[in-house]
Amino acid sequence: MKTARISLLLCALLAAGTSFAEDKKDATDSPDTLIATVNGVPYTLDVFRMFYLTRVQQNQGENTPALQQQAFDEFMGLIVASQEGERLKLADDRNVIAALQLERMKVMSNAALSAMAEEIKPTEEELKAAYDKIKEQPSRIEFKARHILVKDEAEAKKLIKQLDKGADFADLAKKNSTGPTGKDGGDLGWFDPKQMVPAFADAVSAMKPGEYSKTPVQTQFGWHIINLQDTRKAEPPAFEDAKPQLSALVERQKIAERINDMRNKAKVELNENIVKTTPKDAKDATPKDK
């Protein structure tokens, strides 16, 4: 089977399909629409759409003709490989049976979670309560800093010696830093340390405003010299600005509560030859000294 090039028509169907609009009226886009028949076995466009959607998600939302072609090629490879599995009667293998059951459980679980999320409409009172809890949390500390990034430790140490002699940090950054902020004097602006790689975050968190790192800080990008300029408490966003995030937070909490409630109400009969349980009210079974 030679690899086909995707037509403009298929590209258009994919672009429309990734939004999963409910108002599709195109007769060529029904659940029975086939994308291909391979060795006599039909495969629907909907199946390929689901496959393609995972590729879009893996590529951070990218939806381009190049990605569509790559996904189509991979899908055709998946088809012939799965057909070979059927020919070898691997569907009867106990590991394959368990894997297929697990995948079905995952798909049904995700579909159920999405359906529950659609049913949940957080009220204004719930959003305000969630916002108040966020405001009660300890304030995060943000940092304002500059840095100089060089390729090796020896060069970084030479620059630190120049700083010790009074050299201007921004000027050294402009002349020596290989990072994209070099042209701006190494200015990183305000940032949360969580945005940085661990070694950089640890170093800047241990500094006081006005200080620069006396020893180079190594990360996967190279060797850094850091100049901490200032710190501040991060203020929470305004309530109206935070609504989308608050709504998602409340939805997750409600879904978790619903799942927990369903677990508690579920009638579970464990195979005690496999799963050993301990009653919740069981006391410490450690023998007491006599």
C-alpha positions in Angstrom: 0.0 0.0 0.0 1.5 3.3 -1.1 1.1 6.3 1.2 -1.5 8.7 -0.2 -1.3 12.5 0.0 -4.2 14.1 1.9 -6.6 16.1 -0.2 -7.7 19.6 0.6 -11.2 18.2 1.3 -9.9 16.0 4.0 -7.9 18.8 5.5 -11.1 20.9 5.7 -13.0 18.1 7.3 -10.3 17.6 9.9 -10.1 21.3 10.7 -13.9 21.4 11.3 -13.9 18.1 13.1 -11.4 19.1 15.8 -13.9 21.4 17.2 -16.5 18.6 17.5 -19.3 21.0 16.5 -22.8 19.6 17.0 -24.4 21.4 14.1 -22.6 19.5 11.3 -25.0 19.2 8.3 -22.5 18.1 5.6 -23.7 14.8 4.2 -20.1 13.7 3.7 -19.5 14.1 7.5 -21.9 11.5 9.0 -20.8 8.9 11.5 -20.8 6.4 8.6 -18.4 8.5 6.4 -15.4 6.3 5.6 -11.8 7.6 5.3 -10.6 4.4 3.7 -11.1 0.7 3.2 -8.0 -1.3 3.8 -7.8 -5.0 2.8 -11.6 -5.0 2.7 -12.0 -3.5 6.2 -13.7 -0.1 6.4 -12.4 2.7 8.7 -14.6 5.7 9.5 -13.5 9.4 9.4 -14.6 9.7 13.0 -12.0 7.1 14.1 -9.2 9.0 12.3 -10.5 12.3 13.8 -10.0 10.8 17.3 -6.5 9.7 16.4 -5.7 13.1 14.9 -7.0 14.9 17.9 -4.5 13.2 20.1 -1.7 14.4 17.8 -3.1 18.0 17.9 -3.0 17.8 21.7 0.5 16.4 21.8 1.6 19.3 19.5 0.1 22.0 21.8 -2.9 22.7 19.6 -1.0 22.8 16.3 -3.3 22.0 13.3 -1.4 22.2 10.1 -1.4 20.3 6.7 2.0 18.9 7.6 0.7 17.5 10.9 -2.4 16.1 9.1 -0.2 14.3 6.6 2.0 12.9 9.3 -0.9 11.7 11.3 -2.5 10.2 8.2 0.7 8.2 7.5 0.8 7.0 11.1 -2.8 6.0 11.0 -2.3 3.9 7.9 0.6 2.2 9.7 -1.6 1.6 12.7 -4.2 0.0 10.5 -2.0 -2.5 8.8 -0.2 -3.4 12.1 -3.5 -3.9 13.9 -4.7 -6.1 11.0 -1.6 -8.2 11.4 -2.5 -8.6 15.1 -5.9 -9.8 14.1 -4.4 -12.3 11.6 -2.2 -13.6 14.4 -5.2 -14.0 16.6 -3.6 -11.8 19.3 -7.0 -10.6 20.4 -7.2 -13.9 22.4 -3.9 -13.1 24.3 -4.7 -12.5 28.0 -2.5 -9.4 28.1 -4.1 -8.0 25.0 -7.6 -8.7 26.5 -6.6 -6.9 29.7 -5.1 -3.9 27.8 -8.2 -3.5 25.6 -10.4 -3.6 28.7 -8.3 -1.0 30.4 -8.3 1.3 27.3 -12.1 1.0 27.2 -12.3 1.9 30.9 -10.1 5.0 30.3 -12.2 6.2 27.4 -15.5 5.7 29.2 -14.1 7.3 32.4 -12.9 10.4 30.4 -16.2 10.6 28.6 -18.1 10.4 31.9 -15.9 13.1 33.5 -16.5 15.4 30.5 -20.3 14.8 30.8 -20.2 15.6 34.5 -18.2 18.8 33.8 -20.9 19.8 31.4 -23.6 19.4 34.1 -21.8 21.4 36.7 -22.4 25.2 36.6 -20.6 26.8 39.5 -22.7 29.6 41.1 -21.4 33.1 41.8 -21.3 32.3 45.5 -19.2 29.2 45.0 -16.8 31.1 42.8 -16.5 33.9 45.5 -15.9 31.2 48.2 -13.1 29.7 46.1 -11.6 33.1 45.5 -11.7 33.9 49.2 -9.8 30.7 50.0 -7.1 31.6 47.5 -6.7 35.1 49.1 -6.3 33.4 52.5 -3.3 31.5 51.3 0.2 32.8 52.0 1.4 35.3 49.4 3.8 34.1 46.8 7.1 35.9 46.4 8.0 37.2 43.0 11.5 38.2 41.9 13.0 40.8 39.6 16.4 39.8 38.3 19.0 40.0 35.6 21.3 37.2 34.5 24.3 36.5 32.4 24.4 33.2 30.6 27.7 31.8 29.3 28.8 28.4 28.0 31.4 27.4 30.6 32.2 27.9 34.2 35.6 29.5 33.7 34.1 32.3 31.7 31.4 32.8 34.3 34.0 33.1 37.1 36.0 35.7 35.1 32.8 37.8 34.8 32.1 37.5 38.5 35.6 38.9 39.2 34.8 41.9 37.0 31.6 42.4 39.0 33.7 42.2 42.2 35.8 45.1 40.8 32.7 47.2 40.2 31.7 46.4 36.6 28.1 47.1 35.6 26.0 44.0 35.5 23.8 45.1 32.6 26.8 46.1 30.5 28.5 42.7 31.0 25.2 41.0 30.1 25.0 42.9 26.8 28.5 42.1 25.9 28.8 38.5 27.1 25.4 36.8 27.7 24.4 34.2 25.1 20.8 34.2 26.3 18.0 36.0 24.4 17.8 38.6 27.2 21.5 39.6 26.7 20.6 42.5 24.4 18.4 43.9 27.3 21.1 43.7 29.9 20.0 40.2 31.0 16.7 41.7 32.3 14.2 38.9 33.2 11.5 41.2 34.6 9.3 39.9 37.4 8.8 36.1 37.7 7.6 33.4 40.0 10.6 31.0 40.8 8.4 28.1 39.8 8.8 29.4 36.2 12.5 28.7 36.4 14.5 25.5 36.4 15.2 24.2 39.9 18.9 25.2 40.2 18.1 28.8 39.0 15.1 29.1 41.3 17.0 27.8 44.3 19.8 30.2 43.7 17.7 33.3 43.3 15.5 32.4 46.3 18.6 32.3 48.5 19.7 35.8 47.5 18.9 39.3 48.9 18.0 42.3 46.7 21.1 43.9 45.3 23.2 40.8 45.5 24.7 38.8 42.6 25.7 35.2 42.6 29.3 34.8 43.9 29.6 31.3 42.3 28.2 30.4 38.8 24.9 28.6 38.7 24.7 25.6 36.3 21.6 24.6 34.5 21.0 22.6 31.3 21.3 26.0 29.4 24.8 26.8 30.6 26.3 28.8 33.5 24.4 31.7 35.0 25.4 34.7 37.0 22.3 36.1 38.7 21.7 39.6 39.9 18.6 39.9 42.2 17.2 43.4 41.9 14.0 43.3 44.0 11.3 41.1 45.5 7.5 41.6 46.0 4.5 39.8 47.3 2.4 38.5 44.4 -1.2 39.9 44.6 -4.0 37.6 43.5 -5.7 38.5 40.3 -9.0 40.4 40.4 -12.1 38.3 40.9 -13.5 38.9 37.5 -10.1 38.1 35.8 -9.8 34.9 37.9 -13.3 33.6 37.1 -12.3 31.1 34.3 -9.7 29.5 36.6 -12.0 29.5 39.6 -14.8 27.9 37.6 -12.4 25.1 36.5 -11.2 24.7 40.1 -14.8 24.4 41.4 -15.7 21.9 38.7 -12.7 19.7 39.5 -13.6 19.8 43.2 -17.3 18.9 42.5 -16.3 16.1 40.2 -13.9 14.7 42.8 -16.6 14.8 45.4 -19.0 13.0 43.1 -16.5 10.3 42.3 -15.7 9.9 46.0 -19.4 9.6 46.7 -19.9 7.0 44.0 -16.9 5.0 45.4 -18.4 5.0 48.8 -21.8 3.8 47.5 -20.4 1.2 45.2 -21.0 -2.4 46.2 -17.5 -3.9 46.2 -16.8 -7.6 46.7 -13.0 -8.1 47.0 -11.2 -11.4 46.3 -9.6 -11.6 49.7 -7.1 -14.2 48.4 -5.7 -11.3 46.3 -6.5 -8.1 48.2 -6.0 -8.0 52.0 -8.0 -5.3 53.8 -7.8 -3.8 57.3 -10.9 -2.5 59.0 -10.8 1.3 59.4 -11.4 1.0 63.1 -8.7 -1.6 63.6 -6.4 -0.7 66.5 -2.6 -1.1 66.5 -2.0 -4.8 66.6 1.5 -4.4 68.0 1.8 -6.7 71.1 2.1 -4.8 74.4 4.9 -5.5 76.7 4.0 -7.8 79.5 
